[in-house]
Every structure is written in structure tokens, then in C-alpha cells.
């Protein structure tokens, strides 16, 4: 299994090189790698004990592969598969698929890392691949959005690297376990880096513009898997250290409320989805012990929603309310919206029930408000007009529908992972929450017009928020 793991880690980078040399094989190689990752994740689920690989014993450089990792790897595999299929009939070049493979491999590596130094390397490679995918159209706008993402990411990772050096200085090891003996400033620096990479709370304000302005397949990758490379290490730290768990949970609840507040008032479809990425990341962090299942559900549904957003006739909700979309597209949109709202028969239901059962008492009110806000937000999509396909814009490519089958089918299949959720009490609460959200939307928020300022999304303010957050987190760890 050790040799197989090493081969799996390096395969995306080798296949990326081959995809560029043999462009006619680029799509097939990308899909093959995603399928291999799905199979590898499956082997981790059935493995009886976690797999730990000590790469450099004296430095604490190691990999950890367990069922928690498997949830995140499976998410990466399914989202990557859907994106490759979605782009199959398009005009993407071999360069696009090469960077897609690089991104896939670096995300997998980040999920497998159990030390701060190898995680740093994986996150940096991930940032470069993400930048190249964001700027792929080569327009002035896309290049600026990509550079903005890269600058913010690099500054965050500079803080992270200093924190990593402090951990090594204290323990002569880069392993996650060394965080317990590290100075407080090391924890603060590492957390700032991971919070930025994960798009968490106000440190995630880089995310709405980046996700909403990227091409739909890239948005699907960014929201579905890329941000989770910064989330899984936080989840692991929360599970390792009792002192860290409340801090991660606090960021989880705060992030869930922060993101949903913006999403409820937003009128741009892709920005709604981007702010909900922030919010749903909060659900993962709010209950770290069950965060893997929620990450899988969120990754599938958010990738599907971003791909669907790419085929809608407009990004403006007000404009979409004045024109009908194809009924078939609306059905796909409704299924994804139902899942993220917590409707039964889809994995979003089980994920929300499982998360709510593992909250601490002080989190309950905030997380229930976040769930209500989610129902309000996605009522905007569910109540959009639709009709049978006619002259209106409607995607007819088979690749789009196959991608939807992968993602939406995954939501149905993953639903069986927590079949114990199907009790009367568990079913009644989400249905009441969804009904309350729909009523609030129809009678209040549908008519409400509030334009939120975007000043804090500007590059210079993002830097200031990062510095301020560093001070706040240092204060939290010191208490």
C-alpha cells in the first residue's frame, strides 16, 4: 500500500507532463487520474487502520491517509471528473488539462499531508496551478483576478511559513502534533495562512470576486475542492488538540453566519454561490469530527451549481425572474438547491443532520440561523420560472448532462452513508427550516433591495484584514 500511495501522489504530475506532450490524450489522462483517485479513496474507506507514511523521520515529514482524508480525496476525484466531462466537447487546450492535473495532484497531496512543511509545498503548488486556471482566458480581467488571488495567497503563506519555522524550532519536527508545544505566535501565523486558503470568515473576502469572475469549470474546482485544502488541516488540528477545537468551532459558526448574511442579500447568481462557499465551509468547521461527510456533500453540490450557473441566460436574479429557463436545467438546479438546503433523499440532508447533532450548545442557535439563511438563499433559484425547452438558451451537449449525473448522482448515492438520519424528528426539522426559509423569501427577501458595500473585497483592504486577523487570533490563543 505504501508504494501504491507514492505512485498515486506523483501520478497527476507525470500525467500532466504527458498531457502537454500528447495533447490529443489530455482529456483522457485527466479523467483517468480522477477515476484513479476515486478508487484510491474507496480503498481508504475499507481499510481497517489509518495509513501513516514517514517520509523524513528526523523532520517529522509524513503522510496520513484515513477515512477523513478519503472523504476529501473522493470529493476531489468526483469534482475533477465532472469538470473534465463538462469541458470534453469544448475547446480547452492541453495546457488547461495539464494545469487541471497539477491542481488535482497538489490538492490530493495537501489532503494527505500530516506535517506543516509538506503541506506548505502542496499549497504553494496548488496556488500556482489555480492562478493559471483562473487566468486561462488571458483577458485583462482574468489575469488581474488570477494575480489578485496569487498575491493574497502568497502573503498568507508567508505568514504560514514563519509559523511553521517556529513549530520546528520548538520541536525539531514539522509534524502537526508539534503545534501543542509551539509558541502562541506560531499558532496564530499558521492559522491565518490556513484561514485565508480556506476562505474562512472575513479572511475569505478574496473568494467572492475570484470565484464569481472565473470560468464556471474553474469556479467549480475552486469552490468544490481548492478551498478545502486549507480546511482539512484545521479540522485535523481541532481533532488533535482540545485547546484548538473551540477556536476552530468558533470560526466555523462565525463563518457560516457571515457567508449566509451576504448570500441572502446578494442578487448575482455566482456571487451568491461564492458567499455560500464561505458559509458552507463554516458548517465543516463547526463540527470537525464529521466534517469529511459535509465536505463531500458540499463539494458535489457546489460544483454542480457553478456549472449550472455557467449555462443560465443571465447572472442577475432579477433578470432570471423575468425569463424562463429550460425545465431540464431548472430540475438540475432545484435538485442541487434542495440538497444544500438539507432536503431528505439527498446527501445534504444527512450531512446537515450529522453536523447539527455534533454541535456544542453555544453553537446551536447560530448554526440553525445559518441553515435558515441557506434555505432563503436557494429559494431564489428554486422559484425561478421555467418551461419546456424552446427558443430559450439551454445546454444540449451531452457532456453537460453527464457531468450533472456524476455530481447529482453522487448526492443521491452518498445519501446512504448516514441512513440513520431518517427518523421523524430528523426529517421534520429540516423541512420546517426549508419551509420557513421559503416563506421568508417570498414575503420579505424577494422584494428586499439592499446593496452591500464591496469595499472590503478590494486588494489593499484584504491585506489589512489579514494583519488585523493575525492580532485577533493571537489574542484568542493567548486566552
N, C-alpha and C positions, 0 to 999 in steps of 0.2 A: 504493500500500500504506500510505503514511503516513496519508492521510485515512481509509482503512478502519480502521486501528488506533485512531485517535482516536474514531471513531464507535463502535467495539467497546468501548472503555474506558468511554464515557459512557452507552451504551445501557441497562445494567442500572438505572441511577439514573432515567433517563427512564421506562423501562417500570415501575419500581417506583411512580413517581408515578401513572402511568396505571392501574396495577393497583388502587391505592387509590381512584381516582376512578371507575373502572368495575369494581366487584368481580366482576361476572359473567365478566370476562375475565382475572382474576388468575391462575388456574391455567394457562391457555393462554399468557399472556405469559411466565410463569416458565419453562415448558417450551420455548417458542420461544427464549428467551435462552440456555438451556443448550445447545440444539442449535446455535445460532449460535457459541457458544464452542467447541464440539466441531469445527465446520467451520473456525474460525479456527486452532485448534491443528493441524488437519490441514494447513492451508496453510503453517504454520511448519515442519512436518516435510519438506515437499517443496521448501521454499525453499533455494536453494543457499548463500546467505550470511546471517548474522545481520542483523536489522533494528535499527538504533540510531536513536532519535529524540531530538534535542537540543531540549528544551523551553525551557530558560533557559541559554544557553551560559555566561554570566558567573557563574552559580551552580552549574554542573555538574549541573543537574537534567535527567535523561534516562531514557529507557526502553530496555530491551534485550530483544529477542524472538528467541530461538534455539531449537534443538531441546530444550535443557534446560528452558527455560520452557514449551515445548509439552507436555512430559510432565505438568507440574503443572497447566497450564490444562485439558488433557484430563481429568485426574483430577477437577478442579472441575466440569467440564461433565457427566461421567457420574454423579458422585455427586449433583449437584443434580438431574439428570434423574430419577434413581431415587427421590429423596426426594419430588419433585413428584408422580410417578406413584403412589408409595406413599400419599401423602395425598389423592389425587384423589377417592376416594369417601368421605373423612372430612368432618369439619365445621370444617375450618380456615377462618378468616375471611380477608378481603382483607388485613388487617393482617399476618397471618402470611406471606403470599406477598410482600407489599411488603418486609418485612424479609429474607425469603429472597433476593429480588433485590438488595437492598442488600448483603447478605453476599456474594453471588456476585460482584457488581461490585467490592467492596473487596478480596476475595481475588484476583481477576484482576489488579487494579491492583498489589497487593503483589508478585505474581509478576513483573510486568513492570518494576517499578522497578529502576533501577540506581544510585540515589543514596539517601543516608540520610534526607534531608528528605521527599521524596515518599513514601518507604516509611513514615516516621513517620505521615504523614497517612492513608495507606491502612490502617495497622494500628489507628489510633485509630477510624476509621470502622467497621472490622471489629469492634472490641471493643464498640461501641455496638449494632451490629446483632446480635451474638452474645448480648449481655446481654438484649436484648428478646426474642429467640427462647427463651433459657433460661427467662426469667420469664413466657413466654406463658400458661401455665395460670393465672397470677395467684393461686396459692396462697401461703401464708406461706412454705412450704418452697422453692418455686421462686423466689420473689422474693429470699430470702436467698441461695440458691445463685448466682443471677444477680449480685446485688450483691457477693458474695464474689469472683466471677470478675472483675467490673469493677474492684474495689478493687486486687486483685493485679495486674491488667493495667495499670492506670493508674500504680501505683507503679513497675512495671518500665519503663514507657515514659517516666517522668520521668527515670530513670537514663539511658535510651537518648537522650533529647533533650539532656541535658547532654553526653553523649559526642559527639553529632552537632555540637553547637556548638563543641566542642574540635577536631573534624576540620575544620570550616570555618575556625576561627581559624588553623589551621596551614597550610591550603592555599588558602583563599578559594574553596573548592569543596566541595559536598556529595557528590561522586561517590565510589563505593566505592573507587576507586583511591587516594583521599586517605588511606585508613587506614594506608598504608605510612609516611607521613610524620607521622602523628598521634602525640601523646604516649601513653604506655602507659596512662594512666588513661582515655583516650578509648576505647581498645580494650576495656578491662575493662568500662566502663559500657555500651557498645553491646552487648557480648556478653551481659551479664547480662540486658538487655532482651530480646534475641532468644532466649536460652535459656529464659526464663520463657514467652514467647509460644509457643515450640515445644514446651513441656512436656518439657524435656530434663534428665535426671539428677535430682538432688534438687530442682532448681528446678521440676520438673514435678509435684510432690506436690499442687498445686492440682487437677490433672487428674482423678484417680480419682473424687472426690466430684462434681465438675462434670459429667463425662461420664456417670457411673452414675445420677445423680439427674435428669438431663434427660429429656425425652421421647425415645423411640427415634429419630424422624427428626432431631431436633436433635443427639443423640449421634452419629448417623451423619455429620452435617455437621461437627461439631466434630472428630471423630477422623479423618474421611476427608480433610478439606481445611483446616480452620481452623488447626490447629497447624502445618501445612506452610508457612503464610505466614511463620512465624519460622524455618523450617528452610532454605528456599531461599536467603535472604541469607547464611547461614552457609556453605552449600555454595559459593556464588559467591566468598565471601572466601577459602575454602580453595583454590579453583582459581586465584585471582588471586595469592595470596601464599604462597610456600613456608614462611615463618615461621608462618603461621596454620594451615596444613594439619595439622601434628602435633597441635595443640591441638584442632581440630575432630575429628580421628580419635580422640583420647583420650576426648573427651566421647562420641563415638559408641559406642566399645567399652564404656565405663563405663555408659552409659545402657542399652545392650542387656542387660547383665548385671543391672543394678539393677531394671529393669522386670520381667524374666522371673523373678527371685527372688521378688518379691511375687506374680506371677501364678501360679506353681506352687503356692503355699501358700494362695491365695485360694479361697473357696467360693461367692462371689456372682458370678453369670454376668457382669453388667455391669461389675463391678469387675475381673474377670479381663480382660475386653476393654479396659478403660481402662488397666490396667497394661501390657497388651501394646501399646497405642498408644505408651507411653513406650519400651518395648523396641524396637519396630519402627522408631521414629524413629532409634534408635541405629544400626540397620542402614543407614539412609540416609546418616548422617553418617560412618559407619566407612569408606566408600569413596565420597568425594564425586564422583569422575569418572563414576560410574554410578548416582548417587543418584536421577536422574529416573525411570528404569525401575522402581526399587524403590518409589519414592513412588507411582507409578501402581498397581502391584500391591497395595501396602498399602492405598491409599485405597479401591479397589474391594472388597477382601475385608473390610476393617473396617466399611465402610458396610453391606455385606450382613449381617455378623454382628450388628451393633447392631439392624438392622431385624428380623432373625430373633429376637433376644433379646426384642424387644417383643411377640412373639406366643407365647412359651413360657408354659406354665401357672404357672411359678414362676421366681424368680431364684436360688433356693438349689439348688446342685448336689446336695446330699443328698436334697432333696425330689424333684428331677427323676429321681434314680436309683430312686425308689420308684413312679414313674408313667410310663406310656408316652406319648410324643408321636406325632403323626401321622407316618407313614413319609415322606410327601412333604416335610414340614418337616425331618425328620431328613436327608433326602438333600441338601437345600439347605445345611443346617448342616454336613454332612460334606464337601461339595464345598469350601465356604469354609475349613473347618478343614484339609483336605488341602492347599489352596493355600498358606496361611500357614505350614504345616509344611514346604513345599518338595517336595511330591509332583509327579512328572512329569505332563505334559499340561496343566498349569495354569501361569499366569504366575509364580506364587510360586516355582516350581522354577527357571526361568530367571533370575529376579531374585536368588535366593539364590546360584546358581552364579556369576553375574556378579559379585556382591558379594564372594564368597569369593576369586575369582581376582584381585581388585584390593586385597586387604588387604596391609598391611605385615607382616613376620614376627612382630613383637611383638603383633599383634592376633589372630593365628590361633587360639590356644588359647581366649581369651576369647570370640570370636565363635562358635566351634564349641560351646562350652558353652551359649551363648545359644540356638543352633539346637536343641540337645538339650532345653533347657528349654522352648522353644516346642512341640516335639513332645509333651512331658509335659503341658503346659498344655492343649493342644487334644485330647489323648486323653480328657480329661474330657467333652468334647462328643461325640466320635466313639463312645464306648462307652455313651452313654445309651440306655435301652430305647426301642423304637418299635414301632408296629403300624399296620395299615391304619386309616384314619380311621373313627371310630365316634362314641361319645358324648364322647370327649375333646375338649379345646379344639383347634381347628385353624382357621387362617385360610382362608376360602373366597373372599375378594374377589379379583377378577381383578387389581386394582391391585397387590396384594402380589406376585403371581407375575410380572407384567410387570416390576416393579422388580427382582425376582430375576433375570429373564432379562437385563436390562440389565447388572447387576453381575457375575453369574456368567458370563454370556456374554462379557463383557469380559475376564474372566480367561482364558477359552479362546482368544479371538481374540488377545489381547496375547501369548499364549504363542509365537506365530510370530515375535515381534520378535527373539528370540535362539535361533533353531533350532539354532545351532552348539553349544548346550549338550548336545545329545543324543548324547553318547558314553557308552561303557560305564562309564568311570571316574566321569563326572559323575553318571550315574544311580545307580550303586551307592552312592556316599557318602550322598546324602540318604535313600535307602531304608534304609540301615543306621542312620542317625541317627534316623529315624522309628521303626523297629523297636525301637531301644534306648530311645527315649522311651516307647513303649507298654509295654514290659516294666517299666521303672522305675515307671510309673504304676500298673500292675496289681498289682505285688508290693510297692511301697513307698508311693507317694504317695496311692493310693486310700484307704488305711487310715490315713494320717497326719493327725492333727488338731493344727494349730498356729494359734493366733490371734495374728496380728501386731498390734502396737500401732498406733493411728492418731493418736497424739499430734502427730506432725509435720505432719499434714494440717490441723491447726487453724490458723485465720487468723493468730493472733499469732505462731505458730511459722513460718509461711510467710514473714512479714516478716523474722524473724530469720535464716532460711536465706538469704534474698536478700542481706542485708547481709554475712553470712559468705562467701557465694559471691563477692561482689564483691572481697573481700580476697584470696581464694584465686586468682581469675582474674588479678588484678593481679600476684600473685606469679608466676604461670605465664608471663605475658607479659614479665615482667622478667628471667626466667632466660635 
